[in-house]
Amino acid sequence: LPNDKILLVCDRGIMDNIAYMGKKDFNNILKKKNEDDVKKVMESNSEGNNTTLQHVTIHSDLNHIMWGNLKPELTNDLQMEIKEAKKAYTSVLLRYQVSLQGDNNKREVYNVKEFFKVAYGSERIYLLEYDRKMEEVFDTSNVTLSSKGILLGIAREDTPYKVNPEGTIISFVQANELWNYQRNEDAFSLVFSFASAEKQDIRHLTDDHAIRILSMESDGNMTFTVSGYMNRGEHEGESGIAIYYYYASKNYIDEIAFIPSTESYAVLEKTLGESAYYNQEQDVLYLLSNGTLRKIEMAEAKTTILVEGLQKGQYVVSEDGHLFAYQNNQEGNIVTEVWDFAKDSTKALSVGNDEIVVPLGFVEDDFVYGISRTAQAGFDMSGTAVQAMHRVEIRNEKNEVIKTYEQPDVYVLGAIVEHNMITLKQGTKEGNLYKEISEDYITNNETSSTEKVSLKSYWTDLKETQYRLAFAEIIKDTKAKTLHPKQVIQESVPVLELGNQTEQQYFYVYGHGEQASVLQEAGEAIELAENLSGVVVSPRQNYVWEADNRVAWYRNFNVSAFTSKEGESNLAACVRKVLAYEGKTSDIVVELQTKTPEQILSEQLGTEAVRFRSCSVKDMFYLIDKGVPVIGMKDSTNAVLFIGYDAKTATYIDPTNGGTYASSIEKIDEMLKGSGNTFIGYVR
């Protein structure tokens, strides 16, 4: 092919789908040429954030798409990856570096990822999705300190960082590098990076790994992990999680252990790297992975499984990983235990008879939990089992209850604990069913109220929105030295083979050419994938949901009308009909006494059945288009069966009377509100 063209062809041939991208067009954006041609394919609207150059999308305005006032120059070869080649569309991800002149007239280097999703029409190529992210490579030879803090420049708005309790030492991750700044020493340290010194090695742009700061102590000593594909170094070419300990005063890092795996880094973060805490004094590593907690005595290479088989909702971990609480079932009696890995101690929470402590989270060192009576076990409106709580308490490290939340006739069904804010999911009880009501919020006033370091935004006309790590106190000396820590070379790094993991169902979200997240709820995965114009993939690598890959309307005429039999709920009738459609039979009424509908479908059909919560019926059109009848639940026992759709309506059969109805998307979503908009489908 000519040097100025790249042709991407899917395996069904050129007439099915061709995504043609010209390097000439890429350079038009980079060199600010032919703006009219670029403008034709963009969809600039109010969804675009036109205050930042860090993240630009198809909805941004032309000025931001064309790099604003910046004048970037390509510093290396363009890396192109074909992410999807389908009949409906083709996706391509570009990785490259640019340099440009910044606010201080010095050259700055940026890592850039640019994503295109295109469809081939009869007369033209359509741009379905465009996304560009750039991140400044932190360089201490430029101006990196001001009196207000550390200048990160064009960086992520959620840049990860941790501060020691005194607020004098801070570590942060930027452009896949881990930095440390010690205010009292006026020194930056590049703690970890896969980049070569000149930052031009092609391995530097391979960013299929993540650096996570786990904990930081008063003296600045820090535990961190590097998970995913190892670009270089001792484990080059391998995938896994490397656990490191950084000695701040001695300025060197020590690799504690390496956990090999064949999974991607997003999966590793979710399943193998849920939490890790290294007790340096005792040389003990506590590792929580996929529902199993291990205590590893590094000197003796001795591993003890403390707890295993933990499921979602049974346990919580503090942000720095040193506190862990879980429900321990002791001969049918559920006892909640709280571990402190820093002290290697554990304690059990005592409550009244017939009461259960449900762990919810930690606010700093304070434990947040709910109290439930055994009789409060029930189901939400989708039929999912819940252990409702009548009271929420916060207990400090002295084992004192410092706050209580309780409302008459209102039950807490779950909670999200973030920083100092606790969001309570609430419901009211009708028999053994809990109907959701509005959320409530509580804060813990006992925690420290003053942040010594915080991430703040600032603005310049050239680079627009930027970020700095702002200190509460003014920095007087803004000329810090730069140190490069040494890594202790060990004869053999302990390799931890974790063996078989507890099987849990996860859904993988891919968008903009990358794995965006790993989630346990299919509904949450679809919501994220929809925002990214991406896809949701099941544990067996089946497509559960795709954006932009279904016909405009569909009706499954192979599903005939049906009604509920005597003694059979509408839900049971729908499950029976789905099995009959696939040529299977079963005593559904009996099976539903011990199994969920998705378990029955999975076993009978030999495929993956999925429960989708908090979805719109429109989200189910992808499965319906594949010939899958989808069950829509009104509540825990009443359901309808969806068999078709068009742009504005969905078609369903109601087993109450056997009627077939077409109703608007809005009315159907309202009809299924009682179940929390729950659907049951399966993948082919």
ZAMI-624242 format. One line per 8 residues: number of its first residue (from 1); their letters; for each residue x, y, z of C-alpha. Coordinates in steps of 0.02 Angstrom, whole numbers. Each point is the difference from the previous one (the first is absolute). Example, Ala and Ser with C-alpha at 12.3 -4.5 7.8 and 13.67 -1.06 7.14 Angstrom:
REM ZAMI-624242
1) as) 615:-225:390 ~ 69:172:-33
REM end
This chain:
REM ZAMI-624242
1) lpndkill) 0:0:0 ~ 57:180:-25 ~ 85:75:152 ~ -139:127:27 ~ -137:-131:12 ~ -51:-139:116 ~ -134:-123:-52 ~ -91:-107:127
9) vcdrgimd) -109:-139:-69 ~ -105:-121:100 ~ 4:-184:-43 ~ -166:4:-94 ~ 76:106:-136 ~ 2:177:-61 ~ -188:12:-37 ~ -45:-44:180
17) niaymgkk) 99:128:94 ~ 151:106:-41 ~ 70:131:113 ~ 114:112:-97 ~ 110:115:100 ~ 128:112:-81 ~ 158:52:87 ~ -26:157:-100
25) dfnnilkk) -164:32:94 ~ 87:-36:166 ~ 132:128:-43 ~ -136:123:-49 ~ -57:3:182 ~ 176:1:69 ~ 55:141:-118 ~ -167:91:2
33) kneddvkk) -40:-19:-186 ~ -162:-27:-98 ~ -111:44:148 ~ -158:-10:-108 ~ 31:-184:-38 ~ 23:-38:184 ~ -154:99:49 ~ -111:-102:-117
41) vmesnseg) 24:-162:97 ~ -9:70:176 ~ -158:14:106 ~ 38:153:106 ~ -135:33:128 ~ -30:38:184 ~ 65:-172:51 ~ 177:54:-41
49) nnttlqhv) 107:72:141 ~ 82:148:-84 ~ 101:54:152 ~ 135:-133:-13 ~ 123:-69:-127 ~ 35:-155:105 ~ -156:-90:-63 ~ -77:42:-170
57) tihsdlnh) -147:-93:-76 ~ -107:-1:-157 ~ -113:126:90 ~ 139:127:35 ~ 11:160:-101 ~ 116:17:-149 ~ 125:106:95 ~ 32:-136:129
65) imwgnlkp) 2:-139:-129 ~ 135:99:-91 ~ 105:11:161 ~ -51:177:48 ~ 150:118:12 ~ 124:-143:18 ~ 120:-42:-142 ~ 41:-184:23
73) eltndlqm) 134:-93:-98 ~ 5:-189:-18 ~ 157:-67:86 ~ -9:-184:-49 ~ -86:-123:-115 ~ -187:-15:8 ~ -58:-165:77 ~ -165:-62:-72
81) eikeakka) -104:-142:72 ~ -155:-76:-80 ~ -118:-27:146 ~ -156:-60:-91 ~ -35:-48:-180 ~ -187:-34:-18 ~ -127:9:-137 ~ -78:155:80
89) ytsvllry) 158:94:49 ~ 188:-2:26 ~ 93:72:150 ~ 180:60:2 ~ 109:65:143 ~ 151:111:-31 ~ 140:21:127 ~ 135:132:-20
97) qvslqgdn) 101:135:86 ~ 6:184:-41 ~ 109:142:61 ~ -52:181:9 ~ 48:166:75 ~ -85:27:168 ~ -41:150:107 ~ 182:25:48
105) nkrevynv) 66:-10:-179 ~ 77:-170:35 ~ -32:-160:-97 ~ -122:-119:82 ~ -38:-180:-45 ~ -175:-77:-2 ~ -65:-177:-16 ~ -151:-3:-115
113) keffkvay) -132:-132:-39 ~ -122:34:-142 ~ -149:-112:-40 ~ -104:-9:-160 ~ -157:-104:-28 ~ -55:6:-182 ~ -131:-78:-112 ~ 10:-22:-188
121) gseriyll) -150:63:-99 ~ -40:-15:-184 ~ 68:173:-38 ~ 102:54:150 ~ 80:-52:164 ~ -91:50:160 ~ 88:44:161 ~ -102:-81:139
129) eydrkmee) 114:40:147 ~ 155:103:31 ~ 97:16:162 ~ 171:74:38 ~ 88:4:168 ~ 167:81:36 ~ 104:0:159 ~ 153:103:35
137) vfdtsnvt) 157:-97:43 ~ 58:72:166 ~ 173:74:-24 ~ 95:82:143 ~ 114:91:-122 ~ -151:112:-34 ~ -90:106:128 ~ -89:-125:113
145) lsskgill) -18:97:163 ~ -86:162:44 ~ -36:77:168 ~ -170:-86:-6 ~ 57:-177:-38 ~ 58:-127:-130 ~ -45:49:-179 ~ -60:-154:-94
153) giaredtp) -53:96:-156 ~ -122:-85:-118 ~ -43:-152:105 ~ -146:-110:47 ~ -131:78:113 ~ 9:-159:105 ~ 190:-10:12 ~ 38:-131:135
161) ykvnpegt) 100:61:150 ~ 31:-35:184 ~ 67:111:138 ~ 83:-46:164 ~ -99:50:158 ~ 110:153:29 ~ -27:65:-178 ~ 188:14:-33
169) iisfvqan) 21:-143:-124 ~ -109:-37:-150 ~ 5:-132:-136 ~ -98:9:-163 ~ -20:-93:-165 ~ 10:95:-164 ~ 24:-66:-176 ~ 34:-175:68
177) elwnyqrn) 140:60:115 ~ 3:2:190 ~ 74:157:78 ~ 38:47:180 ~ 26:175:70 ~ 75:31:173 ~ -34:178:51 ~ 126:6:142
185) edafslvf) 138:-65:-113 ~ -50:106:-152 ~ 16:-156:-107 ~ -96:-93:-134 ~ 31:-186:-27 ~ -53:-98:-154 ~ -48:-156:97 ~ -57:-110:-144
193) sfasaekq) -10:11:-190 ~ 14:-119:-146 ~ 62:144:-108 ~ 179:8:-58 ~ 101:153:47 ~ -33:83:-168 ~ -184:-57:3 ~ 5:-47:-185
201) dirhltdd) 2:-190:18 ~ -156:-75:-81 ~ -28:-101:159 ~ -34:162:92 ~ -164:28:-95 ~ -63:-175:38 ~ -106:49:149 ~ -93:-162:34
209) hairilsm) 44:13:182 ~ -56:100:151 ~ 96:70:148 ~ -99:6:162 ~ 59:79:163 ~ -65:-110:139 ~ 61:84:158 ~ 117:135:64
217) esdgnmtf) 74:12:174 ~ 53:154:101 ~ 181:-15:-55 ~ -51:-11:-183 ~ 30:-186:-18 ~ -126:-65:-125 ~ -74:-162:-68 ~ -54:1:-182
225) tvsgymnr) -43:-124:-136 ~ 31:-9:-187 ~ -130:-111:-83 ~ -19:-56:-180 ~ 127:-25:-138 ~ 180:31:53 ~ 83:107:-135 ~ 178:-25:59
233) gehegesg) 106:-51:148 ~ 10:-165:94 ~ -174:-56:-58 ~ 5:69:-177 ~ -126:-87:-110 ~ -99:-71:146 ~ -170:49:70 ~ -42:8:183
241) iaiyyyya) 11:109:154 ~ 165:57:73 ~ -8:62:179 ~ 133:128:53 ~ 52:88:160 ~ 83:171:-11 ~ 120:55:138 ~ -12:189:-7
249) sknyidei) 147:45:114 ~ 118:-121:-88 ~ -76:37:-172 ~ -11:-176:-67 ~ -137:-124:-44 ~ -13:-183:42 ~ -107:-123:-98 ~ -99:-98:129
257) afipstes) -83:-127:-114 ~ -60:-36:-175 ~ -167:-82:-42 ~ -1:-68:-179 ~ -161:-2:-101 ~ -62:-7:-179 ~ -139:127:31 ~ -4:182:-57
265) yavlektl) 44:133:128 ~ -181:55:22 ~ -47:-178:48 ~ 154:-15:110 ~ -50:156:95 ~ -173:-71:31 ~ 37:-182:37 ~ 182:-18:57
273) gesayynq) 34:173:65 ~ -155:40:102 ~ 113:51:144 ~ 177:-26:61 ~ 83:59:159 ~ 182:-25:44 ~ 48:3:184 ~ 184:46:-18
281) eqdvlyll) 44:-27:184 ~ -62:-179:-4 ~ 44:-30:-183 ~ -177:-62:-28 ~ -109:28:-154 ~ -190:-6:15 ~ -78:-30:-170 ~ -185:2:-40
289) sngtlrki) -36:-75:-169 ~ -166:-53:-74 ~ -83:-34:167 ~ 151:-84:82 ~ 106:82:136 ~ 178:-64:19 ~ 134:36:129 ~ 172:-24:-77
297) emaeaktt) 153:-4:112 ~ 131:51:-126 ~ 158:-59:91 ~ -65:-178:17 ~ -100:6:-163 ~ -146:-63:103 ~ -178:33:-58 ~ -152:-16:112
305) ilveglqk) -177:18:-67 ~ -93:101:130 ~ -168:10:-86 ~ -66:-66:-166 ~ -161:-6:-99 ~ -48:179:40 ~ -137:71:-109 ~ -50:178:-42
313) gqyvvsed) -76:87:152 ~ 86:-113:127 ~ 158:103:22 ~ 75:174:-12 ~ 177:69:-3 ~ 68:169:54 ~ 74:115:-133 ~ 180:-36:50
321) ghlfayqn) -34:-186:23 ~ 50:-19:182 ~ -178:-26:65 ~ -111:-142:-55 ~ -172:-54:62 ~ -98:-153:-50 ~ -146:-110:50 ~ 58:-165:74
329) nqegnivt) -131:-137:1 ~ 38:-102:157 ~ -114:-152:4 ~ -146:100:-67 ~ 36:150:112 ~ 59:149:-102 ~ 136:100:90 ~ 83:153:-75
337) evwdfakd) 187:11:32 ~ 113:151:-28 ~ 184:-27:-39 ~ 137:129:24 ~ 146:-60:-106 ~ 114:138:66 ~ -17:-72:176 ~ -32:-180:-55
345) stkalsvg) -155:-2:109 ~ -183:-45:-18 ~ -158:33:99 ~ -180:-56:-15 ~ -148:120:12 ~ -129:-45:130 ~ -184:40:-32 ~ -165:-59:69
353) ndeivvpl) -77:-171:-20 ~ -68:-39:-174 ~ 96:150:-70 ~ 127:4:-140 ~ 136:128:-34 ~ 11:44:-185 ~ 168:81:-47 ~ -21:156:-108
361) gfveddfv) 171:84:-6 ~ 131:106:87 ~ 17:188:21 ~ 184:19:38 ~ 21:-118:151 ~ -185:0:48 ~ -105:-152:-42 ~ -171:28:-80
369) ygisrtaq) -124:-143:16 ~ -185:-38:6 ~ -98:-104:124 ~ -133:-118:-62 ~ -114:-126:84 ~ -7:-174:-73 ~ -186:26:-31 ~ 42:148:-115
377) agfdmsgt) 69:-113:-135 ~ -105:18:-157 ~ 2:47:-182 ~ 2:160:-100 ~ -129:26:-136 ~ 109:-89:-129 ~ 4:-158:105 ~ 178:22:62
385) avqamhrv) 33:-52:180 ~ 41:144:118 ~ 43:12:185 ~ -85:165:44 ~ 70:103:145 ~ -103:101:123 ~ 150:95:70 ~ 170:63:-61
393) eirnekne) 143:36:121 ~ 176:70:-11 ~ 127:-70:123 ~ 174:74:28 ~ 165:-91:26 ~ -30:5:188 ~ -154:-108:-30 ~ -117:143:48
401) viktyeqp) -161:36:-96 ~ 15:181:-53 ~ -150:17:-115 ~ -168:-87:-27 ~ -127:14:-141 ~ -176:-72:16 ~ -169:48:-75 ~ -170:-75:48
409) dvyvlgai) -68:-124:-129 ~ 147:34:-116 ~ 132:-133:-38 ~ 174:18:-71 ~ 28:-119:-147 ~ 180:48:-36 ~ 127:141:9 ~ 140:84:-96
417) vehnmitl) 139:69:110 ~ 111:129:-85 ~ 120:110:98 ~ -106:82:137 ~ -169:-28:-85 ~ -112:-152:24 ~ -141:-23:-127 ~ -139:-112:65
425) kqgtkegn) -111:-101:-117 ~ -168:-11:89 ~ -165:-93:-11 ~ -165:-35:84 ~ -64:-174:41 ~ -156:-85:-69 ~ -4:-179:64 ~ 171:-70:-43
433) lykeised) 23:122:-145 ~ 96:163:11 ~ -49:144:-113 ~ 133:130:-33 ~ -27:181:52 ~ 112:153:-13 ~ 179:-8:62 ~ 64:86:156
441) yitnnets) 173:62:48 ~ 102:8:159 ~ 173:67:36 ~ 125:-41:135 ~ 44:160:91 ~ 130:-89:106 ~ 121:-14:-147 ~ 131:129:-40
449) stekvslk) -81:149:-83 ~ 153:87:-71 ~ 87:-72:-152 ~ 185:39:1 ~ 15:-35:-187 ~ -138:1:-131 ~ -15:-9:-189 ~ -51:170:-70
457) sywtdlke) -29:64:-176 ~ 71:161:-74 ~ -4:85:-170 ~ 117:77:-127 ~ -46:66:-172 ~ 122:-117:-87 ~ -31:-167:87 ~ -172:39:72
465) tqyrlafa) -55:-111:147 ~ 147:-73:96 ~ 25:-77:171 ~ 113:22:149 ~ 20:-89:165 ~ -32:147:115 ~ 73:9:176 ~ -91:83:143
473) eiikdtka) 161:93:42 ~ 100:107:-122 ~ 156:-77:-77 ~ 148:118:20 ~ 134:-95:-95 ~ -63:-42:-175 ~ 164:-71:-68 ~ 2:-182:50
481) ktlhpkqv) 133:-128:-43 ~ -40:-162:-90 ~ 51:-171:65 ~ -9:-169:-85 ~ -29:-142:124 ~ 96:-162:-19 ~ -87:-166:-3 ~ 71:-135:110
489) iqesvpvl) 53:-142:-113 ~ -55:-162:79 ~ 65:-170:-48 ~ -178:-64:-10 ~ -162:97:21 ~ -135:-104:85 ~ -125:-57:-131 ~ -173:-30:72
497) elgnqteq) -102:-130:-92 ~ -176:28:64 ~ -75:-156:-77 ~ -184:-15:-39 ~ -99:157:34 ~ -178:12:67 ~ -113:12:-151 ~ -96:163:-5
505) qyfyvygh) -95:72:-147 ~ 77:155:-76 ~ -44:102:-153 ~ 138:83:-100 ~ -32:171:-75 ~ 99:54:-152 ~ -9:175:-71 ~ 109:120:-99
513) geqasvlq) 116:-144:-43 ~ 39:-53:179 ~ -68:-104:141 ~ -88:132:103 ~ -59:-99:150 ~ -46:-168:76 ~ -169:0:87 ~ -108:-129:87
521) eageaiel) -166:75:-53 ~ -50:-14:-184 ~ -110:155:13 ~ 144:106:63 ~ 110:-69:-139 ~ -127:48:-134 ~ -17:175:72 ~ 187:27:-9
529) aenlsgvv) 16:-79:-173 ~ -140:110:-66 ~ 93:156:57 ~ 156:-64:-90 ~ -93:-63:-155 ~ 81:-166:45 ~ -40:-182:36 ~ -32:-116:148
537) vsprqnyv) 80:-172:-2 ~ -45:-147:111 ~ 123:-110:96 ~ -8:-125:-144 ~ 46:138:-122 ~ -176:13:-73 ~ -69:170:-49 ~ -136:48:123
545) weadnrva) -31:173:-72 ~ 68:110:-140 ~ -30:178:-52 ~ -44:33:-183 ~ -16:-183:-49 ~ -183:-45:-24 ~ -133:26:-131 ~ -122:145:12
553) wyrnfnvs) -150:-113:36 ~ -29:-184:37 ~ -145:-118:39 ~ 24:-183:50 ~ -148:-88:-80 ~ 60:-170:62 ~ -62:38:177 ~ -187:-32:8
561) aftskege) -123:65:129 ~ -12:-92:165 ~ -85:14:171 ~ 42:-51:177 ~ -58:-172:54 ~ -91:-34:162 ~ 119:16:149 ~ 130:84:-110
569) snlaacvr) 59:180:20 ~ 23:112:-151 ~ 188:-10:28 ~ -6:-190:-3 ~ -105:6:-159 ~ 128:113:-86 ~ 144:-115:48 ~ -98:-151:-63
577) kvlayegk) -35:88:-165 ~ 182:47:-26 ~ 52:-181:27 ~ -135:-61:-120 ~ 60:126:-130 ~ 173:-79:14 ~ -71:-177:-6 ~ 15:-38:187
585) tsdivvel) -125:-51:134 ~ 8:1:190 ~ -111:10:155 ~ 29:185:26 ~ -113:20:152 ~ 100:-132:94 ~ 170:64:-58 ~ -39:179:49
593) qtktpeqi) -16:-56:180 ~ 189:-26:10 ~ 72:89:-152 ~ -6:171:-80 ~ -70:20:-177 ~ 173:35:-68 ~ 69:-158:81 ~ -137:-103:-82
601) lseqlgte) 30:78:-170 ~ 188:-20:11 ~ -12:-184:48 ~ -134:-45:-127 ~ 69:99:-147 ~ 185:-27:35 ~ 35:184:-20 ~ 16:156:108
609) avrfrscs) -161:73:68 ~ 14:174:72 ~ -104:107:118 ~ 2:183:-52 ~ -46:126:136 ~ -36:186:-17 ~ -15:-9:-190 ~ -115:74:-129
617) vkdmfyli) -92:-119:-116 ~ 97:86:-138 ~ 158:-78:71 ~ -76:-172:-36 ~ -24:34:-186 ~ 175:-69:-35 ~ -48:-173:67 ~ -174:4:-78
625) dkgvpvig) 82:39:-168 ~ 100:-162:21 ~ -161:-100:14 ~ 0:-9:191 ~ -168:20:88 ~ 34:110:152 ~ -97:-12:163 ~ -51:166:75
633) mkdstnav) -48:-3:184 ~ -137:106:75 ~ 42:-66:174 ~ 71:-160:74 ~ -135:-114:-76 ~ -87:98:-139 ~ 85:12:-169 ~ -26:25:-187
641) lfigydak) 100:-65:-149 ~ 76:122:-126 ~ 9:-60:-181 ~ 22:157:-106 ~ 33:185:-14 ~ 11:151:-115 ~ 66:176:24 ~ -131:52:128
649) tatyidpt) -87:-156:64 ~ 30:-177:64 ~ -112:-151:-29 ~ -38:-124:139 ~ -114:-145:45 ~ -92:9:166 ~ -31:-176:70 ~ -143:66:107
657) nggtyass) -115:-5:-153 ~ 114:-52:-143 ~ -15:168:-84 ~ 136:76:-108 ~ 31:186:27 ~ 107:138:-71 ~ 32:144:119 ~ 117:148:8
665) iekideml) 171:-19:78 ~ -45:127:134 ~ -161:-91:51 ~ 87:-169:8 ~ 140:69:108 ~ -133:69:117 ~ -93:-168:-2 ~ 158:-92:57
673) kgsgntfi) 48:128:131 ~ -63:-112:140 ~ 141:-124:-31 ~ 133:134:-14 ~ -12:-21:-190 ~ 64:-178:0 ~ 15:-114:-152 ~ 58:-178:-26
681) gyvr) 81:-51:-164 ~ 134:-115:-66 ~ 139:3:-128 ~ 14:-111:-152
REM end
